[in-house]
């Protein structure tokens, strides 16, 4: 069964490539309020895609409080930075409701890159495109914030 159909990250894969990826994905279920991983945690370099449910992304403030920065829903992915660079997570992720994830382990992706480099390249290209859009959006928000702060200081 091709469970990746309709998932944006796998948008360029044909049916047989989608089937190959489907076989690499592990399904994980989380109850409401379950922590998927914590900010600063290492060792989980998986790429997570929400199959159902919602995931809240929190950051720790300078005061040490959890601050929600995003809520992700079906079809969205998270854990990309740690998946790519192997470094610690820069946010905490929490299941907001019954949540099911499709998980691609980094070691499985590395094997895929060795045996099916075209599929791996398509996925990495989509990750790069999605990250570029995110950076553009963040740059715009940063510019707006700086402009607003500059105007207030006059």
C-alpha positions in Angstrom: 0.0 0.0 0.0 1.3 3.5 -0.9 0.8 5.5 2.2 2.8 8.5 1.0 0.3 9.5 -1.7 -0.8 13.1 -1.1 2.1 13.9 1.2 3.8 17.0 0.0 7.3 15.9 0.9 7.0 12.9 -1.5 5.2 14.9 -4.3 7.7 14.1 -7.0 7.7 10.3 -6.5 6.0 8.0 -9.0 3.9 5.2 -7.7 6.7 2.6 -7.5 9.0 5.0 -5.8 6.2 5.9 -3.3 5.7 2.2 -2.6 9.5 1.9 -1.8 9.3 4.8 0.6 6.0 3.5 2.1 7.9 0.3 3.0 10.6 2.3 4.9 8.2 4.3 7.0 7.4 3.2 10.6 4.0 4.1 12.0 4.1 5.5 15.6 1.1 6.4 17.7 1.1 9.1 20.4 -1.6 9.9 23.0 -2.6 13.5 23.8 0.1 15.4 25.6 2.8 12.8 24.9 6.2 14.4 24.3 7.6 13.2 21.0 11.0 14.7 21.7 12.4 17.5 23.8 14.4 20.6 22.9 18.1 19.9 23.3 17.5 16.1 23.0 19.8 14.2 20.6 19.7 10.7 19.2 16.4 10.9 17.4 17.3 12.0 13.9 14.1 10.8 12.3 12.0 12.7 9.8 8.4 12.7 11.1 5.3 13.2 9.0 1.9 13.6 10.6 -0.5 11.0 9.3 -3.3 12.1 11.7 -3.7 14.4 14.7 -1.8 17.6 15.6 1.6 18.3 17.0 2.5 21.4 19.0 6.0 22.8 18.6 7.4 24.6 21.7 10.5 26.5 22.3 12.0 27.3 25.7 12.1 31.0 26.5 15.0 32.8 28.3 12.9 32.5 31.5 12.7 28.7 31.0 9.0 28.6 30.0 7.7 26.5 27.2 6.4 28.8 24.4 4.3 27.4 21.6 5.6 28.5 18.2 3.5 26.3 15.8 0.8 23.7 15.5 1.3 21.2 12.8 -1.3 19.0 11.2 -1.8 16.1 8.8 0.7 16.0 6.0 3.2 18.3 7.7 6.7 17.2 8.6 9.0 18.0 11.5 12.4 17.0 12.8 14.0 18.0 9.4 17.0 19.9 10.8 18.1 17.0 13.1 17.3 14.6 10.2 19.7 16.5 8.0 22.5 17.5 10.3 22.3 15.0 13.2 22.3 17.7 15.8 20.1 18.2 18.8 16.5 19.2 18.4 15.9 22.9 18.7 12.3 22.5 19.9 10.0 20.3 21.9 7.2 18.5 20.1 4.0 17.4 21.8 1.0 15.5 20.5 -2.0 17.7 21.0 -4.5 14.9 20.4 -4.4 11.2 19.3 -1.6 11.5 16.8 -0.1 9.0 14.3 3.3 9.7 12.7 5.0 8.2 9.7 8.6 8.0 10.7 11.6 7.8 8.3 14.7 6.9 10.3 17.9 8.5 9.1 19.7 5.2 8.8 17.0 3.9 6.5 17.2 7.1 4.4 21.0 6.6 4.2 20.5 3.1 2.9 18.0 4.4 0.4 20.5 7.0 -0.8 23.0 4.1 -1.5 20.6 1.8 -3.3 18.1 4.3 -4.8 19.9 7.6 -5.1 17.3 9.1 -7.5 14.5 8.7 -4.9 16.7 10.1 -2.2 17.6 13.1 -4.4 13.9 13.8 -5.1 13.1 13.8 -1.4 16.1 16.0 -0.5 15.2 18.4 -3.3 11.7 18.7 -1.8 13.1 19.3 1.6 15.4 22.0 0.2 12.5 23.7 -1.5 10.3 23.6 1.6 13.2 24.9 3.8 13.8 27.7 1.3 10.2 28.8 1.6 10.4 28.7 5.3 13.5 30.8 5.4 12.0 33.3 3.0 8.9 33.5 5.3 11.1 33.9 8.4 13.2 36.7 6.6 10.0 38.5 5.8 8.8 38.2 9.4 12.2 39.3 10.7 12.1 42.4 8.4 8.6 43.3 9.5 9.6 43.0 13.2 12.7 45.1 12.7 10.7 47.7 10.8 8.1 47.8 13.6 10.8 48.1 16.3 12.6 50.8 14.4 9.4 52.8 14.0 8.6 52.6 17.7 12.1 53.8 18.7 11.7 57.0 16.8 
